[in-house]
Amino acid sequence: MKDIYYLFLIIVLSINTLNAQNPFNFKKDHDALFVKDVDASAEFYNEIMGLKVCQIT
């Protein structure tokens, strides 16, 4: 489980680094992740990452 957390952290930090080297001044609006099990993903982001569900559609 920690491996997934570290992989996620590396991806987020690399995206931020790429944004810092952006000569065209593009803005980042949002991220999207495709998952197989929504409930397991929500549990991971809630318990491990500390994120809360704000809206379910």
C-alpha positions, 0 to 999 in steps of 0.5 A: 500500500505504501508503494502506491502512495509513493508512486502517487506522490512521485507523479504529483511532484513530477507534474508540478515540476513540469508546470514550473517549466511551462513557457506557454503559461498553461494552467492545470484545471483538474486531474482524473483517475480511472479506477476499477473499484470506486469504493476501494479507491475512495477508502484509500484516498480517505484513510491513507491520503486524508481526503474527504468525499465532497460530492457523489454523482 
